[in-house]
């Protein structure tokens, strides 16, 4: 059996591993393919693909976009894009816009933390991420490193989680915009980790109406009952099944989730067959 991991983040967004290290981890764990799905950027994709040549590893061009369901500002969904024609100039301009908005959000979060007498090294934090997609996980790691919290979870629960004192909402697309962004560059739009988004059948139907083509059935936080339910949605709405660890690197106890699930290669083959049939 050949296995894959189609949900991985690098240092180009909120992961701790460079694209090269991700490739090396994947090769060590004998994966046949991975997808690099950083938030609002594809800059790590060509680096990973070039490095993967020496290992015989497939690297699928991916991205993860944040969306807000109509009438639900409290509910954020994530849409994964796979097999993208990511070099498209208009697509890259849109991603750059959202990275700029992330930077502005980070500056506001730093100010909110200062008002709570929490003084992070903002220059270091912003310089480290540079033009990459800075997110709340970067803040959580900084809060942990500088001794304000005891773990990543506490950072979200006390300061930067939804409606917490230093929370700032990020610029988000509406679902049809994110799906169109992906399909405009011949990509496959799939719903990420539906367990975290309180997804129900009506919401799936709405997303399918907007052009959703896949659903992440397998995820490191999905229970077997979750897997069964999302497989049923995939069957009912004729959606492609995807799966991945949602690895962000060596976050917890210096361990990485990369390749920790036995996701069969045939899932990727079905995605690639679908793509051939639409191009």
C-alpha positions in Angstrom: 0.0 0.0 0.0 1.1 3.5 -0.7 0.0 6.3 1.6 -0.4 10.1 1.3 -0.9 13.2 3.5 -2.9 16.0 1.7 -2.9 18.6 4.5 0.4 20.0 5.5 1.6 23.5 6.6 5.1 24.9 6.3 7.0 27.9 7.6 5.4 29.9 4.8 2.3 30.0 6.9 1.9 28.7 10.5 4.0 25.6 10.4 7.4 25.1 12.0 9.0 23.0 9.3 10.5 24.4 6.0 9.2 22.8 2.8 12.5 20.9 2.5 12.2 19.4 6.0 8.6 18.5 5.3 9.7 16.6 2.2 12.4 14.8 4.2 10.0 13.8 6.9 7.6 12.5 4.3 10.3 10.5 2.6 11.4 9.1 5.9 7.9 8.0 6.6 7.7 6.4 3.2 4.8 8.5 1.9 4.1 8.4 -1.8 2.7 12.0 -2.0 1.9 15.1 0.1 0.0 18.3 -0.5 1.5 21.5 0.8 -1.6 23.5 1.8 -0.3 26.7 3.5 -2.7 29.5 4.4 -3.1 32.2 1.8 0.2 31.3 0.0 1.7 28.8 -2.4 5.2 30.1 -2.1 6.5 26.9 -0.5 5.1 24.7 -3.3 7.9 25.0 -5.9 10.6 24.7 -3.2 9.0 21.5 -1.9 8.5 20.1 -5.4 12.1 20.7 -6.4 13.4 19.1 -3.2 11.1 16.2 -3.6 12.7 15.1 -6.9 15.6 13.4 -5.2 13.2 11.3 -3.1 10.7 10.3 -5.7 7.9 12.0 -3.8 4.9 13.7 -5.3 4.1 17.2 -4.0 0.6 18.5 -4.9 0.2 22.2 -5.2 -2.4 23.3 -2.5 -3.6 26.2 -0.5 -6.0 26.8 2.4 -8.4 29.7 2.4 -10.6 31.0 5.2 -14.3 31.7 4.6 -17.3 32.9 6.5 -20.7 31.4 6.1 -23.4 33.9 5.3 -25.0 35.3 8.5 -22.5 33.4 10.7 -19.6 35.7 11.6 -18.8 33.3 14.5 -18.3 30.4 12.1 -15.2 30.1 10.1 -14.8 27.4 7.4 -11.6 26.5 5.6 -11.5 25.6 1.9 -8.6 23.6 0.6 -7.5 24.0 -3.0 -5.7 21.1 -4.7 -3.9 20.6 -8.0 -3.8 24.4 -8.6 -2.5 26.3 -11.5 -1.0 28.5 -8.8 1.4 30.5 -11.0 -1.7 32.5 -12.3 -0.9 36.2 -11.7 -4.5 37.2 -10.6 -4.6 34.3 -8.2 -1.3 35.3 -6.6 -2.5 38.9 -6.3 -5.5 37.8 -4.3 -3.3 35.7 -2.0 -0.9 38.6 -1.5 -3.9 40.8 -0.5 -4.9 38.4 2.2 -1.4 38.1 3.5 -1.3 41.9 3.8 -4.5 41.8 5.7 -3.0 39.2 8.0 -0.1 41.5 8.7 -2.4 44.4 9.6 -4.4 42.1 11.9 -1.2 41.0 13.6 -0.3 44.6 14.3 -3.7 45.1 15.9 -3.3 42.0 18.0 0.0 43.2 19.3 -1.7 46.4 20.5 -4.5 44.5 22.2 -1.9 42.4 24.0 0.0 45.5 25.1 -3.3 46.7 26.7 -3.3 43.5 28.7 0.3 44.2 29.8 1.7 41.5 27.5 4.6 42.8 25.6 5.7 40.5 22.8 8.6 41.3 20.6 6.5 42.5 17.7 9.5 43.4 15.5 10.8 39.8 15.8 7.4 38.3 15.3 6.6 40.2 12.2 10.2 39.9 10.8 10.1 36.2 11.3 7.0 35.8 9.1 8.1 38.5 6.6 5.7 38.2 3.6 4.5 34.8 4.8 0.9 34.2 6.2 1.1 35.2 9.8 -1.6 33.7 12.0 -2.7 33.2 15.6 -0.5 30.1 16.0 2.5 32.4 15.6 1.2 34.5 18.5 0.5 31.4 20.6 4.0 30.2 20.1 5.4 33.6 21.0 3.2 33.7 24.1 4.6 30.3 25.1 8.2 31.1 24.3 8.1 34.4 26.3 6.4 32.7 29.3 3.0 34.2 29.3 1.2 30.8 28.9 2.1 27.3 29.7 1.0 25.7 26.5 -0.5 26.6 23.0 -4.0 25.8 24.1 -3.9 28.2 27.0 -2.9 31.0 24.6 -6.1 30.5 22.7 -8.3 30.0 25.7 -7.0 33.1 27.5 -6.0 35.6 24.9 -6.4 35.0 21.2 -9.3 32.6 20.7 -12.7 33.7 19.4 -14.1 36.6 21.5 -11.0 36.6 23.8 -9.4 39.9 24.8 -6.8 39.9 22.0 -8.8 38.3 19.3 -9.1 40.1 16.0 -11.1 38.6 13.1 -9.2 38.1 9.9 -10.3 39.1 6.4 -12.3 36.2 5.0 -13.9 35.3 1.8 -17.5 34.1 1.4 -17.6 30.5 0.3 -18.5 31.1 -3.4 -15.5 33.5 -3.7 -13.0 31.0 -2.3 -14.4 28.2 -4.4 -14.3 30.4 -7.5 -10.7 31.4 -6.8 -9.7 27.8 -6.8 -11.7 26.7 -9.8 -10.5 29.7 -11.8 -7.0 28.2 -11.7 -8.3 24.7 -12.5 -8.0 23.6 -8.8 -10.2 21.2 -6.8 -12.0 22.9 -3.9 -12.5 20.7 -0.8 -14.0 21.5 2.6 -11.2 21.2 5.3 -11.7 19.5 8.7 -15.6 19.7 8.7 -15.6 18.4 12.3 -14.3 21.8 13.5 -17.0 23.8 11.6 -20.2 22.4 13.0 -21.0 21.2 9.5 -24.4 19.7 8.8 -26.1 18.4 5.7 -27.7 21.7 4.8 -24.4 23.5 4.9 -22.8 20.9 2.7 -25.7 21.3 0.2 -25.1 25.0 0.1 -21.4 24.6 -0.5 -22.0 22.1 -3.2 -24.3 24.6 -4.8 -21.4 27.0 -4.8 -19.2 24.5 -6.6 -17.5 22.5 -3.8 -16.0 19.3 -5.2 -14.4 17.5 -2.2 -14.6 17.0 1.6 -11.8 16.1 4.0 -13.1 12.9 5.4 -9.8 11.8 7.0 -8.2 14.2 9.5 -6.1 13.7 12.6 -8.9 15.0 14.8 -11.7 13.1 13.2 -13.2 10.1 15.2 -14.4 7.0 13.4 -18.0 8.3 13.7 -16.9 11.6 12.1 -15.2 9.7 9.2 -18.4 7.6 8.7 -20.6 10.7 8.7 -18.4 12.6 6.2 -18.1 9.6 4.0 -21.9 9.6 3.8 -21.9 13.2 2.8 -19.3 12.5 0.1 -21.4 9.7 -1.2 -24.7 11.6 -1.1 -23.3 14.7 -2.8 -20.9 13.0 -5.1 -17.9 14.7 -3.5 -14.2 13.6 -3.8 -12.8 12.3 -0.5 -9.6 13.9 0.7 -7.6 13.4 3.9 -4.5 14.7 5.7 -3.0 15.2 9.1 -3.2 19.0 9.2 0.5 18.9 10.2 1.9 22.2 11.5 5.3 20.7 12.3 6.9 20.1 15.7 4.2 21.8 17.8 3.4 19.3 20.5 6.3 17.7 22.4 8.5 18.1 19.3 6.5 15.6 17.4 5.0 16.0 13.9 1.7 14.6 12.7 3.0 14.2 9.2 2.1 10.8 7.8 0.5 9.6 11.1 -2.6 8.3 9.2 -2.8 5.6 6.7 -4.6 7.5 3.9 -4.6 5.4 0.7 -3.0 6.7 -2.4 -6.1 5.8 -4.4 -7.7 8.9 -3.0 -5.2 11.1 -4.8 -5.6 9.0 -7.9 -9.3 9.7 -7.9 -8.6 13.4 -7.5 -6.2 13.4 -10.4 -8.7 11.4 -12.6 -11.3 14.1 -11.8 -8.9 16.8 -12.8 -8.1 15.1 -16.1 -11.7 14.9 -16.9 -12.3 18.6 -16.4 -9.3 20.0 -18.3 
